[in-house]
Amino acid sequence: MGLSLSAAPERRLGAPLVALSLLVVGAVFLNASVGIKQVLLLIVGAALGLTLYHAAFGFTSAWRVFINERRGAGLRAQMVMLAIAVLLFFPALGAGTLFGQPVTGLVAPAGVSVVFGAFIFGIGMQMGGGCASGTLFTVGGGNARMLVTLLFFIIGSVTATHHADWWFALPSFPATSVVQTFGVAPALVLNLVVFGLIAWGTVVLEKRRHGALEAPAGSQHEGLRRFLRGPWPLVWGAIGLALLNYATLALAGRPWGITSAFALWGAKTLSGLGVDVGSWAFWQMPGNAKALAAPLWEDVTTVMDIGIVLGALLAAGLAGRFAPSLKIPLRSLLAAVIGGLLLGYGSRLAYGCNIGAYFSGIASGSVHGWLWLVAAYAGNVVGVRIRPLFFVAERKSVAASGG
């Protein structure tokens, strides 16, 4: 149920003030304990959260709407986002430096673990009600149900790290970057052609089903007021996410990721409870062992994830829509539990989520990013078919349509 802007001005002012206060406190702390670069990454995370919320840039809902209704605006926006990203990323990754700093892409092996992990992640997207970025920005926006998804996302993630050595030993092709294999220009052309074909395919299918493309949603605000209070056109979100991922590459030396932090939070929690997670093969890998031993505020992904939540809280407050409710139907709650576990487990097996594997993987030229996309989309198709078992409104919709 929507909240009118005049109904609760204290709520409208309270959420932005809390978000801004926490961002300021976090920035001061990070500057003193880590450095200015970590402060900037917190700010980039907050900008990502605000962008995701105001543009309602949900990967899960975009795929569900296309699967169910053949409405492709969300998928086309993703292709715009990816096109801008590769135009920015590929030259930098080909050179190996950006603004004088070494940079590397998120390039991973493409094999059985990616296919299975992305497939169950896709099911989890529809069951949990969000992807990795969607979970964080809806939590920040006040969706209490997504807190349950996030909790079990973390549990699934850390559980997968206990089994990761077995999964990663299954057959796979080596980590391959099309930028390194073909060169910057051919890789750009190849990717842009594929993005264009996918966008064209959504147009054809949408017009075949509906006769015309869906008109973009309007807004009662214009100019700066629309920028601050939303909602944004999807293309604004696509451009914003691509530019902010590029900023992440410049600051962190690698692209945007989300779910590695969830596994880390779970591992640190278990370690605090006396579990020897450091003996697990996953946490003995050099980068993972270093993250486990270091304070959380030194972890780039953790800092950016917190920034996303606070940025979404700020956006929800500015939009006058921050109104958490604890009224969660039991079946919906169960779906959040199952979905969260699938999301967490799948993201570790697939070397990332819709951000780390799909968005940043493809922006890095990684073949595994494309494999992730195909397997995750298949999982979403299955997830969409399962959703009516858990969501009453969708059961009624299926019954009304005779499905």
N, C-alpha and C positions, 0 to 999 in steps of 0.2 A: 504494500500500500504506500502510495507516494506521500511525501511530507511537504505541505505548502510552505513557501518561503516566509509567509507572515505568521504561520502557526506557532513557530518555536524559534524566535530570534536568538534566544540564549544558546540553543543547540547549534545554530548556524555560526555564531561567533565562537562558541566554546571549542568546537573541533579544530578550526584553523589555529586558534591560539595555542591549544595543546600541541598540535603538530609542529608549529613554528618554534615553540619553546623547547620541545624535545630535540628538534633539529639543531637549534643553537647550542644547547647543552652538549649534544653529541659532537658537534663541530669543535667546541672548545676542548672537550676531553680528547678527541682524536688528534687535534693539533698538538696537544701537550704530550701525548703518549706515543704517537706514531709519526705524525707529520702532516704537512699541508696537502700532500697528494691523497691521503686517506680522507681528508675533509672534502676534497673535490669529488671523490668517488661517492661519498655519502650524498652530496648535492646532486650528482648525476643520478643516483638511485632514486632520490626524491622526485626529480624531474621525470624519470621513467614511470614512477607510480602515478603522478599527476596526469601524464600523457595517457597511460593505460586506462585510467578511470574516466577522464573527460571524453576520450574517443571511444569508450566502451570497447576497446580493442581486445576482444576475446577470441582466442583461437578455437576454443571448444564450441562456443555458440556459432561461430562462423561456419565451422565444419558441419555442425548439426543442422543448421538452417539449409545448407546446400544439400546435404544428404536427404533430408525430409522434403524440402520444398523447391530445391534447385534454384534458390536465390543465392547469387554468387558475389555480392558486393564485398563481403568479408574476405573471401578468397582472393578477389582481385586486389584488395588493399594489401594483402600479404605479398602478392607478387610485386606491387609497387615498392613496398618496404625492402624486399629482397633485391630488386633491381638497383635501387639507390645504394644499398649496402655493398653489393659487389663492385659497383663503380667506385666506391670509396675505398673498400678493403683490398681489392686485388692488386692495385698498383703498390700499396704500402707493403703487403705481404710478399709481393714479388721482389721488392727492394730489400725487404727484411728490416727496414727502419721507418719510423714515423716521427717527424719533428726531432730527429736525432736520437730517438730511443729505439732499441731493438724491439721488434714485435713478432709474435708468432700466432698462427691461427689455431683454432680448436679442431685438430685433425685426428681422427681415431680410426682403428681397424673397422672393417665392415664385414660382419659375419653373423653367425647364429645368435649370439647374445644380443646384437643390435636388433635383429628381426623380432626375436621373442620379446625383448624388453620394450621396444617401441610399440609392438602389437598390444601388449597388456597395458602399457601406458595409455594407448588410445582408448581402450575400454574404460580405464580409470578416469580419463578426462570426462567422459559422459556420466559415469557413476558418481564421481566426486563433485561434478559441477564446475570444473575448471581445470586448467593446465597448471604449470608451475607459476607463471606470471599471473594468471588469472586467480589462483589461490591467494597470492600475496596481495594483489590490489583489491580483491573483494573483502579480504580480512580487514585491510586498512579502511575500506569503505563502510565497515560496520556489519558485515554479514557473519552472524554468529555461527551458522552452520559450517562455514568454511574454516572456522577454527578447528572443528573436528576433522575435516579433511586434512588440514595442515598437520595436526598432531599425528595422524596415522600415515601421512606422507613421510614424516620424519622417522616413524617406526619402520615403515617399509624400506626406507633408504638405508638405514643402519643395518637392518637385517640382510639386505642384499650385499653389503660389504663383507659379511661373514661368509658368503657363498661365492663372492666375485671371482676368486682364483679358479674355481671349477668352471664357471661360465666363460671366463676369458680364455680358457684353454681349449674351448670348442673351436671347430674350423672357422677360419676367417681370412679375408684378404688383408694384406698389410695396410696400414694407414696411408692413404693416397690423397694428394692434393692436385686438383686439375690445374692450379696455378703453376705448380712446380713441374707437372708432367707436360703440359701443352704450352705454357707461357701465358703472360698476362692477357694479351689481346685475344688470342683464340679462346681462352677460358671465358673471357667476358662475353664474346659473341655467342658462344655455346650456351651459357647460362641465360643471357638475355632472350635468346630465341625460345628456350624452354619456358621461361616465365611468360613470354608473350603467348605461347601456344596454350598454356594452362589458362591464362586470362581469357583468351579467345574462346576456349572450350566452355568456360562458365557462361560466357555471353550467349553462345549458341544454345546451350541447354536451358538457360533461363528464358530466353525468348521462345524456345520451342514449348516450354511448359506454360508460360504466362503471356506470351505475345509481346511483351516489352520489359525493359529493365525496371527494377524497383526504383522509385524516386528517393533520393537521399532524405534523411530526416531533417527537419528544420529546427530552428531554435528561436526562442523569444528574445534572445540576446544577440547583439551584433558587436563587431569590432573587439575592443579590449574587454568589454563585459563578457562576451562569449568566450574569449580566451581564458578568462579567470574562472568563469562559472559554468562553462560548457552548455550543452554537449558539443563536442567537436565533430566535424566531418571525419569520416574514416581516413581520408587521405592525409589530413593533418597528423593523425596518429601514426600512419605509415612513415611519413617524413620524419616526425619527431623521434620515433624508435630507431630508425636507421642512423640519424645524426647522433643520437645519444649512445648507440652502440659503438659508433666510430670514436666518440669521446672516451668511452671505456677502453677501447684499444689503445688510444693515445696515452691514457693515464696509467693503465694497468699493464700494458704490454701484451695483452691478449683480449679477446672479445668478451662480451657479456655472458655470464652464466648465472644459474640460480641454485640448482639442486645439490651441488657439492656441499653447500653450507648445511643443508638439512641432514645429510649423512654425518657431517662433522658435529652438529648439535647433538644428534643421537649418540654418537660415539663418546663425546665428552660427558654426557649424562650417565651412560653406562659405566664409564671409567670412574666417575664420581661415586657410583654405587658399588664399586669393587670389581667390576668385570674387566678382565685383562684384554681389552680390545687391541692393545698395542701388539699382541701376539698374532693377530689375524694378518694374513698375507697382504690384504688391501692396505692396511694401515702401516705396513712395513715399507711400502713404496716411498721413495725419498720425499716427494712433494706432500704426500698424505701424512707421513710421519712427522714432517715439520709442522704441518697445520695442526695436528693433534697435540703436539707439544707446546705450541705457541698460544698466547691469549686470543680469545675470539675476536677482539677488536683489531687484531693484526690481519685477520682474514678478509680479503677484498670482497669476496662473495657475501659473507655475513654482513658486512657494513652496507653493501649495496642493497641487500634484501631488506634490511631494516629501513633503509632510505625509501624503498618502494612502498612499504607499509605506511610510513609517515607521509609520503607524498600523496598517496591515495586518501589518507585521512584528511589531509589538507584540501584535496579536491572535493571530497564528499561534503566537507563543511562549507566550502565556498559555494557549492551547488545547492546547499540546503537540504541534502538528502542523507545526512548521517543520523540514522535512527535504528540502532540495533534492536533485534527482537530475539528472544529465547524460545519462541514458539516454533519448534521444529517437529514435524510429524515423524513418528517412529520409523517408518519405512525410508523416509528421506535421510534420517540419521544413520540408518544401517547402510544406505548407499554411500554416504560420506565416509564411513569406516572402510568399506570394501574398496571404494574408489581411491581413497588416500593410500591404502596399502599397495594397490596396483600401481599407482603413480610413483610412489617411492621406490618400490622394488624395480619397476621397469626402467626408471630413469638411470639407475646405477648400471644396469646391464647394458643399456643402450648408449653409454657414455654421454648422457645428457638428456634434456627434456625438449620441449618445444622451443626453448630459447637456446640452450647450450648445444643441442644436436641439430635442430632444424634451422633456426634463424642464424645463429652464429656458426654452425657447422657449414651450412651452404655458403654463408658470407666468407668463410675461410677457404672455400673451394674443396671441402672434404667430401669424398664420395659417400662416406657414411651418413652425411646429412640427407642426401637424396634417398638412401635406403631407409633411413628413419622415417621420412615423409611417407613413403609408400606403405610401410608396415603400420605406422601409426594411423594413417587414414583408414586402413582395413580394420584396425581395432576400433576406430570411431564408428564405423558402419555397424559392427557388432554391438558396441555400447549403446548406440541409438536404438537398436532393436530391444535391448534389455531395459532401458529406462522406464517404459510404461509399467513395469512390475513394481517400481519403487515410487513413482510420481503420479499421484491421482489425476492431476489435470491432464497429463499425457495419455493416461488410460482412457479418459473420457473422450479425448480428441481422436484416438484411434478408433474407438467404438462409433463415434459420430461419423467418421469417414468410411466406415465399413471395413477398415483394415484388419 
